[in-house]
Amino acid sequence: MAAFIAPIESGLSIPYDEFYDMLGWDPRPIIERAWMEVELVARELLLKAEPEPKGLPFEEVALRVGVPPGIVSAFQELRALRSGAVFSAHFMPTEEDVHRYETLAATVRDELKKHVPQA
């Protein structure tokens, strides 16, 4: 079933995929790729910081290894936005929103890399 955007002036609705096809770009894969880059580093940090998993949330482990609280908050924000991008039919970001997401994701990814314990 296609997700629909708000009705346009003619009273019709355009399926989400068709709308972004008309624009020539789709923000969801861009956001998904940026999130996957962050998640990969977060998983590496978690695995190296907790070689014997204790079931602790990522945020707790990240703070314990010195990741600044602001970066942990940004990680949570990115995760929530990614979920919206993937699962919400009403998620309609602009190109500027996507650029901000990519920039924040790169910042979080780079900061997390600094805190991955070295073997």
C-alpha positions as a Markdown table, in Angstrom:
| # | Residue | x | y | z |
|---|---|---|---|---|
| 1 | Met | 0.0 | 0.0 | 0.0 |
| 2 | Ala | 1.5 | 3.4 | -1.0 |
| 3 | Ala | 1.9 | 6.1 | 1.5 |
| 4 | Phe | 0.1 | 9.3 | 0.6 |
| 5 | Ile | 1.0 | 12.9 | 1.0 |
| 6 | Ala | -1.5 | 15.6 | 1.9 |
| 7 | Pro | -4.1 | 16.4 | -0.8 |
| 8 | Ile | -2.9 | 18.9 | -3.4 |
| 9 | Glu | -5.0 | 21.8 | -4.7 |
| 10 | Ser | -6.9 | 19.7 | -7.2 |
| 11 | Gly | -8.2 | 17.6 | -4.3 |
| 12 | Leu | -6.1 | 14.6 | -5.4 |
| 13 | Ser | -3.5 | 12.8 | -3.4 |
| 14 | Ile | -0.2 | 11.7 | -4.8 |
| 15 | Pro | 1.5 | 8.5 | -3.6 |
| 16 | Tyr | 4.7 | 9.2 | -1.7 |
| 17 | Asp | 6.9 | 7.4 | -4.1 |
| 18 | Glu | 5.4 | 9.1 | -7.1 |
| 19 | Phe | 5.8 | 12.5 | -5.4 |
| 20 | Tyr | 9.6 | 12.0 | -4.9 |
| 21 | Asp | 9.9 | 10.5 | -8.4 |
| 22 | Met | 8.5 | 13.8 | -9.8 |
| 23 | Leu | 11.1 | 15.7 | -7.7 |
| 24 | Gly | 13.9 | 13.4 | -8.9 |
| 25 | Trp | 15.1 | 12.4 | -5.4 |
| 26 | Asp | 14.0 | 10.3 | -2.4 |
| 27 | Pro | 15.3 | 11.3 | 1.0 |
| 28 | Arg | 14.6 | 8.0 | 2.7 |
| 29 | Pro | 17.6 | 6.1 | 1.3 |
| 30 | Ile | 19.9 | 9.0 | 2.0 |
| 31 | Ile | 18.8 | 9.1 | 5.6 |
| 32 | Glu | 19.0 | 5.3 | 5.9 |
| 33 | Arg | 22.6 | 5.3 | 4.6 |
| 34 | Ala | 23.7 | 8.1 | 7.0 |
| 35 | Trp | 22.1 | 6.2 | 9.9 |
| 36 | Met | 23.7 | 2.9 | 8.9 |
| 37 | Glu | 27.2 | 4.6 | 9.0 |
| 38 | Val | 26.4 | 5.9 | 12.6 |
| 39 | Glu | 25.0 | 2.6 | 13.7 |
| 40 | Leu | 28.0 | 0.6 | 12.4 |
| 41 | Val | 30.4 | 2.7 | 14.6 |
| 42 | Ala | 27.9 | 2.5 | 17.5 |
| 43 | Arg | 27.9 | -1.3 | 17.3 |
| 44 | Glu | 31.7 | -1.4 | 17.1 |
| 45 | Leu | 31.9 | 0.9 | 20.2 |
| 46 | Leu | 29.4 | -1.3 | 22.1 |
| 47 | Leu | 31.1 | -4.6 | 21.2 |
| 48 | Lys | 34.6 | -3.4 | 22.1 |
| 49 | Ala | 33.5 | -1.6 | 25.3 |
| 50 | Glu | 31.4 | -4.5 | 26.4 |
| 51 | Pro | 33.0 | -7.7 | 25.1 |
| 52 | Glu | 30.7 | -9.8 | 27.4 |
| 53 | Pro | 27.3 | -8.2 | 26.8 |
| 54 | Lys | 25.4 | -7.3 | 30.0 |
| 55 | Gly | 22.3 | -6.1 | 28.2 |
| 56 | Leu | 23.1 | -2.4 | 28.9 |
| 57 | Pro | 21.6 | 0.2 | 26.6 |
| 58 | Phe | 24.0 | 1.7 | 24.1 |
| 59 | Glu | 23.6 | 5.2 | 25.7 |
| 60 | Glu | 24.8 | 3.9 | 29.1 |
| 61 | Val | 27.8 | 2.3 | 27.6 |
| 62 | Ala | 28.6 | 5.3 | 25.4 |
| 63 | Leu | 28.5 | 7.6 | 28.4 |
| 64 | Arg | 30.7 | 5.2 | 30.4 |
| 65 | Val | 33.5 | 5.3 | 27.7 |
| 66 | Gly | 33.4 | 9.1 | 27.6 |
| 67 | Val | 31.1 | 10.0 | 24.8 |
| 68 | Pro | 29.8 | 13.5 | 25.5 |
| 69 | Pro | 26.1 | 13.6 | 26.6 |
| 70 | Gly | 25.3 | 16.0 | 23.7 |
| 71 | Ile | 26.5 | 13.3 | 21.2 |
| 72 | Val | 24.5 | 10.6 | 23.0 |
| 73 | Ser | 21.4 | 12.9 | 22.7 |
| 74 | Ala | 22.2 | 13.6 | 19.0 |
| 75 | Phe | 22.4 | 9.8 | 18.5 |
| 76 | Gln | 19.0 | 9.3 | 20.0 |
| 77 | Glu | 17.6 | 12.1 | 17.8 |
| 78 | Leu | 19.1 | 10.5 | 14.7 |
| 79 | Arg | 17.6 | 7.2 | 15.6 |
| 80 | Ala | 14.2 | 8.7 | 16.1 |
| 81 | Leu | 14.4 | 10.6 | 12.8 |
| 82 | Arg | 15.5 | 7.5 | 10.9 |
| 83 | Ser | 12.6 | 5.6 | 12.3 |
| 84 | Gly | 10.3 | 8.4 | 11.1 |
| 85 | Ala | 11.9 | 8.3 | 7.7 |
| 86 | Val | 11.5 | 4.6 | 7.3 |
| 87 | Phe | 8.2 | 3.9 | 9.0 |
| 88 | Ser | 6.0 | 7.1 | 8.8 |
| 89 | Ala | 3.9 | 7.7 | 5.8 |
| 90 | His | 3.8 | 11.4 | 6.7 |
| 91 | Phe | 7.5 | 12.0 | 6.9 |
| 92 | Met | 8.2 | 14.7 | 4.3 |
| 93 | Pro | 11.6 | 16.2 | 4.8 |
| 94 | Thr | 13.0 | 19.0 | 2.6 |
| 95 | Glu | 16.4 | 18.7 | 0.9 |
| 96 | Glu | 17.7 | 21.1 | 3.7 |
| 97 | Asp | 16.4 | 18.7 | 6.4 |
| 98 | Val | 18.2 | 15.8 | 4.7 |
| 99 | His | 21.4 | 17.8 | 4.5 |
| 100 | Arg | 21.1 | 18.7 | 8.2 |
| 101 | Tyr | 20.6 | 15.0 | 9.0 |
| 102 | Glu | 23.6 | 13.9 | 7.0 |
| 103 | Thr | 25.7 | 16.6 | 8.7 |
| 104 | Leu | 24.6 | 15.6 | 12.2 |
| 105 | Ala | 25.1 | 11.9 | 11.4 |
| 106 | Ala | 28.7 | 12.6 | 10.2 |
| 107 | Thr | 29.4 | 14.6 | 13.4 |
| 108 | Val | 28.0 | 11.8 | 15.7 |
| 109 | Arg | 29.8 | 9.1 | 13.7 |
| 110 | Asp | 33.1 | 10.9 | 13.9 |
| 111 | Glu | 32.7 | 11.6 | 17.7 |
| 112 | Leu | 31.8 | 8.0 | 18.4 |
| 113 | Lys | 34.8 | 6.8 | 16.5 |
| 114 | Lys | 37.0 | 8.7 | 18.9 |
| 115 | His | 35.7 | 6.7 | 21.8 |
| 116 | Val | 35.8 | 3.2 | 20.3 |
| 117 | Pro | 38.2 | 1.3 | 22.6 |
| 118 | Gln | 41.3 | 0.1 | 20.8 |
| 119 | Ala | 42.2 | -3.6 | 21.1 |
